Amino acid sequence: MARNDFMLSEYDLDADAGQCGRRPQLLDLRIGRAHYEFALNSAQWREYRVGPIRHDGGHVHDVYHMVLFTEGNNSFWIDSQRRDSYPGLMVLTHPGRIHDFAPMLAGETTYHHITFTLRGRGGRSLKLDFPSLLSAYTGMRLEAAPTVFDMDAESRAGFASAVRRLTDPIARRERADLFVQTCVLKALMIVARSLQPAPKPSSGESMEDAVATARAALDDRLDQSLSVAALAREAHVTSEHFCRMFKRRTGQSPKEYRQRARIEKALSLLEHSDLRCKEIAARVGFADVCCFSKAFKKLMGYSPSSVRRT
């Protein structure tokens, strides 16, 4: 898959830029008395990587990253530890944060990303963490928000659209500052809205009802992509609170519950239908029969094919 880069390194201005006629830009930021000038380093839509790629502890640089994983299940490096990557996962990094988004395991990974800098006098980079930066741009209270989180389908589509516009060849040719920064601002707003605390449930809606609704959704849509963020939004709570209350009431995380529900449905189809393993895997939401067989054996202790032989 071809890479589609949009490089604007010439806008990465030094300390004298503001004194040489550069007008304040849409995403320039003033923190106290210090003025920081925005510069887009790159925007990539559907960057495609194949692993495993060796990681040497990650790297640190003075940029801000917004990375949305869109295809493939793998792992990446953040804060000196390995984290799982999967479609719908958003990762925000700021200057000084250790990271490496290259896939650590065998397989493919695809993601959208936007990288930018904010620099002040003397080329000094802004060191604000990403949630605080979002608060500064949007006015939303997000200082304690997570920087690795699931995005719902609507937010993912909006973010992808903003990145896609940034990589448009016409925009690349024109290098229009306002167009570029408007696209980045749209992406920042989408991320910020995704991090806003969900509204509180109505007085008539209990946590038991919310978990029951989530379980029904998981059971009914085994073959569909259903993120924790989407379930939490339906329950009117944050993703973290939803996971805690779900596990408290079921003894399992949403991911564990969904995996067991898929395998139990697959077992029923193996015992009571003539469908091939490949067809059953697709019906219960596995990308391929190999992943299905591995997950089935891990949970049940025996392979799917052995069910048909008994």
C-alpha positions as a printed NumPy array, in Angstrom:
array([[  0.   ,   0.   ,   0.   ],
       [  1.451,   3.321,  -1.021],
       [  2.316,   5.864,   1.596],
       [  0.745,   9.288,   1.215],
       [  2.838,  11.846,   3.057],
       [  2.167,  15.562,   3.383],
       [  5.332,  17.243,   4.623],
       [  5.336,  20.879,   5.699],
       [  8.734,  21.122,   7.354],
       [  9.288,  24.591,   5.889],
       [  6.659,  25.887,   8.334],
       [  8.711,  24.682,  11.284],
       [  9.797,  28.202,  12.204],
       [ 12.607,  29.371,  14.453],
       [ 12.679,  32.059,  17.125],
       [ 12.838,  34.952,  14.672],
       [  9.856,  33.861,  12.581],
       [  7.354,  35.958,  14.483],
       [  9.595,  38.993,  14.166],
       [ 10.062,  38.571,  10.398],
       [  6.509,  39.234,   9.34 ],
       [  4.812,  35.938,  10.095],
       [  1.248,  36.615,  11.166],
       [ -0.262,  34.686,  14.084],
       [ -1.841,  31.472,  12.814],
       [ -5.041,  29.667,  13.779],
       [ -3.26 ,  27.043,  15.924],
       [ -0.553,  29.24 ,  17.416],
       [ -0.843,  29.099,  21.179],
       [ -0.031,  31.527,  23.955],
       [  0.805,  30.   ,  27.335],
       [  1.281,  32.769,  29.888],
       [  3.583,  35.281,  28.201],
       [  5.12 ,  32.717,  25.863],
       [  3.938,  32.46 ,  22.26 ],
       [  4.208,  29.09 ,  20.501],
       [  3.965,  28.736,  16.74 ],
       [  2.232,  25.722,  15.241],
       [  3.9  ,  23.682,  12.492],
       [  2.55 ,  20.556,  10.839],
       [  5.317,  17.988,  10.392],
       [  3.38 ,  15.266,   8.597],
       [ -0.033,  13.742,   8.013],
       [ -0.403,  10.187,   6.798],
       [ -3.599,   8.427,   5.833],
       [ -3.481,   4.629,   6.139],
       [  0.211,   4.227,   6.836],
       [  0.898,   0.534,   6.317],
       [  3.492,  -1.363,   8.384],
       [  4.475,  -5.04 ,   8.484],
       [  6.028,  -6.637,  11.567],
       [  7.74 ,  -7.814,  13.508],
       [  9.939,  -4.727,  13.756],
       [ 12.57 ,  -4.612,  16.467],
       [ 12.052,  -2.033,  19.189],
       [ 15.006,  -0.653,  21.119],
       [ 13.096,   0.901,  23.966],
       [ 11.206,   3.45 ,  21.864],
       [ 12.209,   7.007,  21.031],
       [ 11.494,  10.53 ,  22.256],
       [ 11.233,  13.743,  20.271],
       [  9.662,  17.175,  20.566],
       [  6.49 ,  16.545,  18.59 ],
       [  2.828,  15.823,  19.198],
       [  1.312,  12.677,  17.635],
       [ -2.331,  11.711,  17.075],
       [ -2.396,   8.082,  15.911],
       [ -5.579,   6.139,  15.096],
       [ -5.097,   2.423,  14.414],
       [ -7.458,   1.281,  11.657],
       [ -6.533,  -2.261,  10.592],
       [ -4.776,  -5.265,  12.103],
       [ -4.235,  -6.526,  15.643],
       [ -0.684,  -6.151,  16.883],
       [  1.375,  -4.437,  19.592],
       [  3.275,  -1.158,  19.894],
       [  5.55 ,   0.538,  22.448],
       [  4.42 ,   3.348,  24.744],
       [  5.72 ,   4.564,  28.134],
       [  8.355,   1.783,  28.239],
       [  5.804,  -0.985,  27.906],
       [  4.084,  -2.985,  25.192],
       [  0.417,  -2.264,  24.462],
       [ -2.037,  -4.02 ,  22.17 ],
       [ -3.08 ,  -2.171,  19.014],
       [ -6.377,  -2.806,  17.243],
       [ -8.837,  -0.938,  14.998],
       [-10.359,   2.034,  16.792],
       [ -7.525,   2.623,  19.264],
       [ -6.378,   6.252,  19.498],
       [ -2.958,   7.125,  20.95 ],
       [ -1.835,  10.653,  21.831],
       [  1.798,  11.446,  22.552],
       [  3.539,  14.682,  23.52 ],
       [  7.165,  15.828,  23.682],
       [  9.182,  13.676,  26.067],
       [  6.887,  10.647,  25.903],
       [  8.569,   7.367,  24.9  ],
       [  6.846,   5.624,  21.988],
       [  7.234,   3.523,  18.853],
       [  4.186,   2.71 ,  16.73 ],
       [  5.88 ,   0.091,  14.543],
       [  4.262,  -3.373,  14.937],
       [  6.098,  -5.586,  17.399],
       [  4.475,  -8.86 ,  16.314],
       [  4.207, -10.683,  13.001],
       [  1.393,  -9.263,  10.898],
       [  0.176,  -6.012,   9.421],
       [ -0.855,  -2.732,  11.014],
       [ -2.441,   0.323,   9.414],
       [ -3.028,   3.692,  11.032],
       [ -3.776,   7.358,  10.336],
       [ -1.614,   9.943,  12.038],
       [ -0.993,  13.666,  12.382],
       [  2.31 ,  14.994,  13.741],
       [  2.949,  18.636,  14.675],
       [  5.125,  20.882,  16.792],
       [  4.595,  24.017,  18.857],
       [  7.748,  26.1  ,  19.261],
       [  8.478,  29.329,  21.018],
       [ 11.368,  31.74 ,  21.327],
       [ 14.764,  30.18 ,  20.686],
       [ 13.152,  27.144,  19.073],
       [ 12.045,  25.904,  22.483],
       [  9.303,  23.262,  22.177],
       [  6.117,  23.362,  24.213],
       [  6.151,  20.507,  26.762],
       [  2.463,  20.487,  27.651],
       [  0.901,  17.015,  27.875],
       [ -1.715,  16.24 ,  25.223],
       [ -4.897,  16.42 ,  27.374],
       [ -3.808,  19.828,  28.689],
       [ -3.059,  20.94 ,  25.132],
       [ -6.566,  19.907,  24.074],
       [ -7.985,  21.855,  27.001],
       [ -6.015,  24.916,  25.912],
       [ -7.339,  24.659,  22.339],
       [-10.966,  23.744,  23.067],
       [-11.775,  25.111,  26.523],
       [-12.935,  21.642,  27.617],
       [-11.748,  20.311,  30.984],
       [ -9.65 ,  17.358,  29.811],
       [ -6.462,  17.597,  31.886],
       [ -6.963,  14.148,  33.466],
       [ -8.215,  12.442,  30.3  ],
       [ -6.556,   9.215,  29.049],
       [ -4.103,   9.327,  26.149],
       [ -4.69 ,   5.743,  24.953],
       [ -8.39 ,   5.026,  24.439],
       [-11.044,   3.513,  22.173],
       [-12.787,   5.793,  19.705],
       [-16.386,   5.244,  18.655],
       [-17.182,   4.681,  14.976],
       [-18.468,   8.216,  14.343],
       [-15.347,   9.826,  15.821],
       [-13.074,   7.455,  13.888],
       [-14.775,   8.403,  10.632],
       [-14.461,  12.117,  11.391],
       [-10.788,  11.859,  12.298],
       [-10.06 ,   9.797,   9.174],
       [-11.815,  12.416,   7.053],
       [ -9.67 ,  15.209,   8.515],
       [ -6.458,  13.275,   7.846],
       [ -7.61 ,  12.405,   4.351],
       [ -8.157,  16.081,   3.559],
       [ -4.665,  16.908,   4.818],
       [ -3.165,  14.424,   2.362],
       [ -5.159,  15.72 ,  -0.591],
       [ -2.769,  16.465,  -3.485],
       [ -4.409,  19.829,  -4.192],
       [ -3.827,  20.968,  -0.609],
       [ -0.258,  19.7  ,  -0.803],
       [  0.336,  21.715,  -3.952],
       [ -1.201,  24.896,  -2.603],
       [  0.285,  24.61 ,   0.91 ],
       [ -2.498,  26.761,   2.281],
       [ -1.875,  27.501,   5.946],
       [ -5.506,  28.139,   6.838],
       [ -6.724,  24.969,   5.113],
       [ -4.082,  22.843,   6.84 ],
       [ -4.683,  24.261,  10.298],
       [ -8.467,  24.061,   9.931],
       [ -8.15 ,  20.337,   9.172],
       [ -5.883,  19.804,  12.17 ],
       [ -8.249,  21.805,  14.391],
       [-11.129,  19.595,  13.249],
       [ -9.119,  16.504,  14.213],
       [ -8.268,  18.017,  17.608],
       [-11.931,  18.834,  18.267],
       [-13.   ,  15.283,  17.37 ],
       [-10.41 ,  13.84 ,  19.756],
       [-11.419,  16.266,  22.504],
       [-15.118,  15.425,  22.17 ],
       [-14.257,  11.716,  22.37 ],
       [-12.564,  12.371,  25.726],
       [-15.367,  14.395,  27.291],
       [-17.037,  12.654,  30.246],
       [-20.3  ,  11.048,  29.222],
       [-23.508,  12.562,  30.601],
       [-24.851,  10.975,  33.762],
       [-27.601,   8.392,  33.329],
       [-31.163,   9.39 ,  34.125],
       [-32.377,   8.593,  37.623],
       [-34.495,   5.705,  36.333],
       [-31.564,   3.952,  34.688],
       [-29.498,   1.733,  37.008],
       [-26.024,   0.369,  36.444],
       [-27.564,  -3.109,  36.311],
       [-29.759,  -1.989,  33.424],
       [-26.757,  -0.486,  31.629],
       [-24.73 ,  -3.701,  31.959],
       [-27.704,  -5.803,  30.846],
       [-28.103,  -3.604,  27.774],
       [-24.396,  -3.907,  26.996],
       [-24.483,  -7.698,  27.363],
       [-27.439,  -7.902,  25.008],
       [-25.6  ,  -5.779,  22.44 ],
       [-22.505,  -7.966,  22.716],
       [-24.577, -11.137,  22.344],
       [-26.597,  -9.848,  19.396],
       [-23.714,  -8.388,  17.378],
       [-21.   , -10.998,  17.634],
       [-19.967, -10.521,  14.002],
       [-19.703,  -6.73 ,  14.225],
       [-17.035,  -4.352,  15.501],
       [-18.315,  -2.977,  18.809],
       [-15.944,  -0.827,  20.863],
       [-15.922,  -0.29 ,  24.608],
       [-16.262,   3.432,  23.918],
       [-19.541,   2.869,  22.053],
       [-20.945,   0.677,  24.846],
       [-19.873,   3.203,  27.48 ],
       [-21.536,   6.012,  25.581],
       [-24.812,   4.071,  25.477],
       [-24.5  ,   3.557,  29.247],
       [-23.733,   7.294,  29.757],
       [-20.442,   6.642,  31.574],
       [-16.741,   6.851,  30.734],
       [-15.018,   3.843,  29.184],
       [-12.992,   3.243,  32.356],
       [-16.066,   3.32 ,  34.608],
       [-17.999,   1.087,  32.215],
       [-15.23 ,  -1.551,  32.25 ],
       [-15.098,  -1.493,  36.042],
       [-18.844,  -1.862,  36.536],
       [-19.117,  -4.506,  33.802],
       [-16.449,  -6.66 ,  35.434],
       [-17.889,  -6.097,  38.898],
       [-21.265,  -7.436,  37.745],
       [-20.16 , -10.187,  35.341],
       [-16.734, -11.229,  36.624],
       [-15.281, -10.568,  33.174],
       [-14.066,  -7.608,  31.168],
       [-16.177,  -6.68 ,  28.104],
       [-13.429,  -8.128,  25.894],
       [-13.38 , -11.416,  27.817],
       [-17.191, -11.603,  27.813],
       [-17.366, -10.982,  24.08 ],
       [-14.704, -13.603,  23.346],
       [-16.495, -16.234,  25.428],
       [-19.841, -15.387,  23.816],
       [-18.301, -15.808,  20.375],
       [-16.764, -19.177,  21.248],
       [-19.957, -20.457,  22.893],
       [-21.967, -19.463,  19.813],
       [-19.377, -21.166,  17.612],
       [-19.602, -24.337,  19.695],
       [-23.369, -24.394,  19.26 ],
       [-22.998, -24.007,  15.488],
       [-20.377, -26.767,  15.372],
       [-22.692, -29.119,  17.243],
       [-25.961, -28.26 ,  15.54 ],
       [-25.167, -27.145,  11.979],
       [-23.293, -28.315,   8.921],
       [-21.492, -25.016,   8.421],
       [-17.771, -25.195,   7.717],
       [-15.342, -23.805,  10.3  ],
       [-14.542, -20.906,   7.967],
       [-18.224, -19.931,   7.779],
       [-18.684, -20.263,  11.534],
       [-15.611, -18.111,  12.166],
       [-17.084, -15.338,  10.003],
       [-20.493, -15.586,  11.702],
       [-19.031, -15.025,  15.146],
       [-16.718, -12.18 ,  14.135],
       [-13.277, -13.699,  13.515],
       [-11.201, -12.353,  10.646],
       [-10.014, -15.8  ,   9.573],
       [-10.292, -19.461,  10.547],
       [ -6.761, -19.568,  12.022],
       [ -7.561, -16.845,  14.577],
       [-10.84 , -18.6  ,  15.326],
       [ -9.197, -21.992,  15.883],
       [ -6.532, -20.497,  18.139],
       [ -9.08 , -18.606,  20.271],
       [-11.404, -21.612,  20.44 ],
       [ -8.657, -23.973,  21.624],
       [ -7.356, -21.445,  24.159],
       [-10.771, -21.152,  25.803],
       [-12.156, -24.682,  25.379],
       [ -8.979, -26.74 ,  25.571],
       [ -9.622, -28.543,  22.291],
       [ -9.816, -27.606,  18.606],
       [-13.028, -26.802,  16.678],
       [-12.392, -29.69 ,  14.286],
       [-12.391, -32.177,  17.166],
       [-16.045, -31.296,  17.9  ],
       [-17.053, -32.683,  14.51 ],
       [-15.084, -35.884,  15.069],
       [-16.867, -36.805,  18.3  ]])
